[in-house]
Amino acid sequence: MASPLLIHHAANREHLHPAGSLAALEACLAAGALVVELDILPLADGGWALLHDDDLAKGTDGQGLATELTGAQVR
C-alpha cells in the first residue's frame, strides 16, 4: 500500500489537533505523510509563526494581526 499524502487541513482527518499545530504536524508524520504543507507568517520583530491566518482571532484565543506583532505578543 502506498504511503498517504497528507496536506494542510486535510491532515486533520483522524485527529483532533488544531490545523497547523505542532501536534497536528506530528500526527501527520506519525500517519506516514509524504508531504505536509503549512503556513508560516513573518512577524514584526523578524521572527516567524506557524499560523494559518494572519488574524489571530481566527484559530487562536488572541487578537490582532500576527504580522504586526512580535513573537512574544503572538505567544
C-alpha positions in Angstrom: 0.0 0.0 0.0 1.3 3.5 -0.8 2.1 5.9 2.0 -0.6 8.6 2.5 -0.1 12.1 1.1 -1.5 14.4 3.7 -1.6 18.1 3.0 -2.5 21.1 5.1 -6.1 21.0 6.7 -6.8 17.7 5.1 -4.3 16.3 7.6 -7.0 16.7 10.3 -8.7 13.6 9.2 -8.1 11.3 12.2 -7.0 13.5 15.0 -8.5 16.5 16.9 -5.4 18.8 16.9 -5.8 22.3 15.6 -4.7 22.6 12.0 -1.1 23.9 11.9 -0.3 23.0 15.4 2.9 21.0 16.2 0.7 18.2 17.5 -1.1 18.1 14.1 2.2 18.1 12.3 3.4 15.2 14.5 0.2 13.3 13.8 0.7 13.7 10.1 4.2 12.4 10.3 3.1 9.5 12.5 0.5 8.7 9.9 3.2 8.4 7.3 2.7 11.7 5.5 5.0 12.2 2.5 4.2 16.0 2.3 2.8 18.4 4.9 2.0 21.9 3.7 2.0 24.5 6.4 1.6 28.3 6.7 4.4 30.4 8.1 3.9 34.1 8.7 6.6 36.8 9.2 6.3 38.7 12.5 7.0 42.4 13.2 10.3 41.5 15.1 11.7 39.4 12.3 10.6 36.1 13.7 8.2 33.6 12.2 4.9 31.9 13.4 3.3 28.7 12.3 -0.2 30.2 11.7 -2.8 29.6 9.0 -4.3 33.1 9.2 -2.8 36.5 9.9 -5.8 37.4 12.1 -5.2 35.8 15.5 -9.0 35.8 16.2 -9.3 33.0 13.6 -8.0 29.8 15.2 -6.5 31.2 18.4 -7.7 33.0 21.5 -5.5 36.0 20.6 -6.4 39.3 18.9 -4.7 41.4 16.2 -2.7 40.7 13.1 0.3 38.4 13.6 2.4 40.2 11.1 2.1 43.4 13.1 3.1 41.7 16.4 6.3 40.4 17.9 6.9 36.7 18.8 6.3 37.4 22.5 3.0 39.1 21.7 1.8 36.2 19.5 2.8 33.6 22.1 
